[in-house]
Amino acid sequence: MKKNLVLVLLAAIIFSSCGEYNKLLKSTDYEYKYEAAKNYFAKGQYTRAATLLNEVITILKGTDKAEESLYMLGMSYYNQKDYSTAAQTFMTYYNTYPRGTYTELARFHSGKALYLESPDARLDQSGTYIAIQELQMFMEYFPQSSQKKEAQEMIFSLQDKLVMKEFLAARLYYNLGNYNGNNFLSCVITAQNALKDYPYTYLREELSILILRAKHEMALHSIVEKKDERFRETIDEYYAFKNEFPESKYMKEANRIFKESSRTIEEE
């Protein structure tokens, strides 16, 4: 009996709430809608808050409520995990109110929304570059912000994703070998560029051993006139790898490559 009573009361509350919301949607009292949107936002009912804010935002333009309503709209999308729309809304806010009350937060959440929207490393990384740019702009505009550390960590994480993208490309070139061209050379160039662009990457060792492997394979498959030169380049790469990663888990493989390359030169 008690359970049925609770269900009835709950249903009454829900229908009452829905009825009130439907009345709000039909209302032409935009001040009332604005206050209701704020109330829904405070309660975490972001879908309703966004719907109402979208209705009143144009009407409120030029008033003291316009700035707050635009920021709340961005946060409503953000909290719904609609990061793309949130980022665009935050950008609209800080471009409209460059010295606004919420400009620092808008710039930060714009960058964070794009960070959260950033695709997997195997996909196109255009969005990742935009997210990095947005976070860097935030740090440039607000160098003393309490969110600076988090922004920097997000940038590092996004850069790691870009390096992973390059590593996957370099590894693919290596695995393709001489299929339809000299993919070993493409592997070397891609890995070297990644190390140049991101010298402190956590994938530095993996990229370096990939370069050594690819140079060795190029030497093995070279024409006679170029074999000696390419094996010497492989040996030089070995010494560079050994000096930087003396305790590497790939050292056994690197030593084998060195011995094979050295023996080939001695035999010529």
N, C-alpha and C positions, 0 to 999 in steps of 0.2 A: 504493500500500500504506500509506504513511504517512498519507495523507489519510483512508483508511478507519479506521485505528487511532485517529486524532484524533476522528472522528465517533463511534466506539464508546465511547471514554472520555467524551466529552461527554454522550452519551446516558445512560451509567451514572451520571454526576454528577447529571444532571437527575432521573432516576428515583429515585436515592438521596435527593435533596433532597425530591422529592414524597412519597416514602415516609415520610421523617422528619416532614414537615409534617402528613401524614394521621394519623400516630401522635399528634402534638401535639393535633390536634383531638379525638381520642378520649380523651386523657388527662384524669384528674381531679386531677392534680398542678398546682394553680394557681400555685404558686411557680415551677415549671418553665416553665409557659406564659408567665408574666410575663417571665422572663429570656429566653425565646425571642423574645417580642414585641420586647423591647429590642434583641436581636441583629438581628432582621429590620429594625427601624427604622434601626439603625446602617448596615445594608447598603443601605438605600434600597428595601427591599421593603415598601412602605407598605400594600399591600392585605392581605398576610399579617399584618403588624403590627396593623392595625386590626381584623381578624377576631379575633385572639387577645385584644387589649385589650378588645374589647367583651364577651368571655366572662369575663374576670377582674375587670373594673372593679367590679362589684357585690360580688364576694367580697372584694376588697381594701379596700372602703369602711371607713374607720376605722383603717386601718393607715398606716404611714409611706410606703407605696408608692402609696397611692390618688391623691395629688396629682400625682405624676409621671406615672402611667398616664393620667390624664385629659388632661393637657397633651400627652402623646405621641399620644394618640388624635386630638386636634384637629389636630396637625401632620401626622399621617398622612393625614387627609382633605384638609388644605390642600395637601400635596405631590402628592396625586392629582388636584388641581384640582376637588375637590368642595367649592367655596367656601361654599355655603349650609350644608351640614352642618358644615363646619369652624367657621364663624362661630357657629353654635348651640352647638357643643361648647366653644369658647373662652368664650362667655358663661356657660355652665354652670360652667366652671372659675372665672372671676373672681367670680361670685356665690357660689360655694361656698367659695372661698379668697380673700377680698378682700385679704388681706395675704400671700398665698402667694408661694412662691419664683418662680413664673412669671407672676405677675399682670400685670406690666408687658408682658411679651411676649404674653400672652393677649389683653390689651386691644388692643395694636397689631395683632396678626394678625387679630383679629376685624374691626377696621376695614378692614384691607387686603383681607381676603377679600371683604367686602361691596363694596369699591371694585372689585375684579376681577370681581365678579358684576354690577356696575351695567350696566343695559341701554343699548342704543343711544338716542341723543337723540330719535329719532322715536317711541319706545315710552313706556309709562307709567313715570314717574320716581319712584315711591314708594320703590323700593329705593335710589335715589341719595340721597334725603333721609335715609334710615336710615343709610347709609354715612357721610354727612357728620356726622350726630349722633354716631355711634360714634367717629369719628376726633377730633371735638371733645372728647368725654368723655375719650379717651385723653390728649389734650394737657392737659386740665384736671387729671387725676389725676397725670400725670407731666410737668410743665412743663420739667424738666431732662433729659428722656430724650434719648439719642443718636439716637432715631428721630423726634424732633420735626419736623425739617426735612422728612423724607420724608412724614410725616403731613400737614403743611401743604401740600406740593405736591400730594398726592392730593386734599385738600379743594378747592384751586384748580381742579384738573382736573375734579372733579365739578361745581363751580359753573359752569364753562365749559359743561358738558353741559346744565345747567339753562337757561342763557342761550340756548344753541343751540335748545333745545326751544321757548322763548318766541319766538325769532327766526323759526323755521319756522312757528309758529302765526300770528305777525303777517304774515309774507309770504303765507301762505295766505289770510288775511282780505283782504289787498290784492288778490291775484289773483282772488278771488271778486267783488270790486267791489260793485256794487249788487244782486247776485243774492240774492234772498230777504231783503232788508234792507240796512241801511247797514253793510257790512262794512269800509268805510274807517275808520269811527269805531272799530270793534273793533280794527282794525290799530293805530290811534294809541294806544288805551288799553293794549293788550298790550305794545307797544314801549316806551311811557313807564314802565309798571310794571317792565319788565325793567331799564331804565336806573336806575330808583329803587332796585331791589333789588340790582343789581350795577353800581354806577357806574364801576368800573374795568375792565369787561369788554372783551375784545379785539374784540367785535362792536359796540362803541359807535358807530362811524362808520356801519356798515350799518343799525343800528337808527334812527339819527338821520335818514339820508336816506330811510328808509322812512316815517318820520313826516312829513317834508316832502312826499314824493310823495302820501301819503294825504290830507293836509290840502288839497293842491292839487286832488286829484280830488274831494274833498267840496265844495270851492268851485265847481268846474266844474259839478257836478251839483245844486247847491243851488237851492232856489226863489228867486225874485227878491228876496224880503224878506231873505234871509240871505246872498246872494252877496257883498255889499260887506264884511260882517263877516268872512266866512270867507276872502276873499282877503287881507284885512288880517292875519288870523291866519297865513296862509301866508307873507306877507312877513316877519312877526315871526319865524317859524320859520326862514326863509331866513337872516336876519341871525344868529340863534343858531348855525345850522349853519356859516355862513361864518366867524364868530368862532372857533369851536372847531376847525374843519378848513379853514383857509385854503388848504392845499395838497392838498385832497382830490381823489381821482380822479373824484369825482362833481361837481366844481365846475362843469363845463360844463353839466351837466344842471340843477344848482341855479340857475345864472344864467339859464337859459332859463325856468325856473319863475318866477323873480323878475320877469323882463321881461314875461311873459305876465300875471302877476297885477297888476303895476303898470299895464300898459296897460289892462287891464279896468277898474280903478278909475278911471283918468283918463277913460275913455270914458263912464262913468256920470254 
